[in-house]
Amino acid sequence: MLRSDAHVLIVDSHVAVARLVAKIFGLIGLAEAEFAFDSLTAHKQLKRRQPDIVVVDANISPTRAPMLIALVRALTDGKAVTLLTTTSLDAEIVRAAREAGVDDVLLKPFTPNELRARLMSAKVQFGSANTAQQSRQPGNLTFV
């Protein structure tokens, strides 16, 4: 079970999808979610409050997802866990997101167990890496 007071930012232009993603986070114990329905709003929210986890839809606009992921990395000093959500594993989008520093990619639709596994994987990668990467570890995520 995942227990946390982590702050989640969900960036998706489809309101219903963003709310569904928030519900899935709620099912794994992360109920504190904020929404941004475009990348410009996400940028403003990132400057106002740094999230612990950011979920970015691959088709967000006007700034493309890889650029937004790079911005998240810069504004949070690389501490936020970033996930890219997509309906298809387009190799070019995934490659660009990986180059921007995304922690993982989730294919929509996804289950609470898949989400939990991706978050745990990101945390394990932080914990087993060198000291520079360990500084990216979100401090308030607790997995039990």
Secondary structure as the mmCIF struct_conf table of DSSP 4:
data_model
#
loop_
_struct_conf.conf_type_id
_struct_conf.id
_struct_conf.beg_label_comp_id
_struct_conf.beg_label_asym_id
_struct_conf.beg_label_seq_id
_struct_conf.end_label_comp_id
_struct_conf.end_label_asym_id
_struct_conf.end_label_seq_id
STRN STRN1 LEU A 2 SER A 4
STRN STRN2 VAL A 8 VAL A 11
BEND BEND1 SER A 13 SER A 13
HELX_RH_AL_P HELX_RH_AL_P1 VAL A 15 LEU A 27
TURN_TY1_P TURN_TY1_P1 ILE A 28 GLY A 29
STRN STRN3 ALA A 33 ALA A 36
BEND BEND2 PHE A 37 ASP A 38
HELX_RH_AL_P HELX_RH_AL_P2 SER A 39 ARG A 48
BEND BEND3 ARG A 49 ARG A 49
BEND BEND4 ASP A 52 ASP A 52
STRN STRN4 ILE A 53 ASP A 57
TURN_TY1_P TURN_TY1_P2 ALA A 58 ASN A 59
BEND BEND5 PRO A 62 THR A 63
HELX_RH_AL_P HELX_RH_AL_P3 ALA A 65 LEU A 75
TURN_TY1_P TURN_TY1_P3 THR A 76 GLY A 78
BEND BEND6 ALA A 80 ALA A 80
STRN STRN5 VAL A 81 THR A 86
BEND BEND7 THR A 87 SER A 88
HELX_RH_AL_P HELX_RH_AL_P4 ALA A 91 ALA A 100
TURN_TY1_P TURN_TY1_P4 GLY A 101 GLY A 101
BEND BEND8 ASP A 103 ASP A 103
STRN STRN6 ASP A 104 LEU A 107
BEND BEND9 LYS A 108 PRO A 109
HELX_RH_AL_P HELX_RH_AL_P5 PRO A 112 SER A 128
BEND BEND10 ALA A 129 ALA A 129
HELX_RH_AL_P HELX_RH_AL_P6 THR A 131 GLN A 134
TURN_TY1_P TURN_TY1_P5 SER A 135 ARG A 136
BEND BEND11 GLN A 137 GLN A 137
TURN_TY1_P TURN_TY1_P6 GLY A 139 ASN A 140
STRN STRN7 LEU A 141 PHE A 143
#
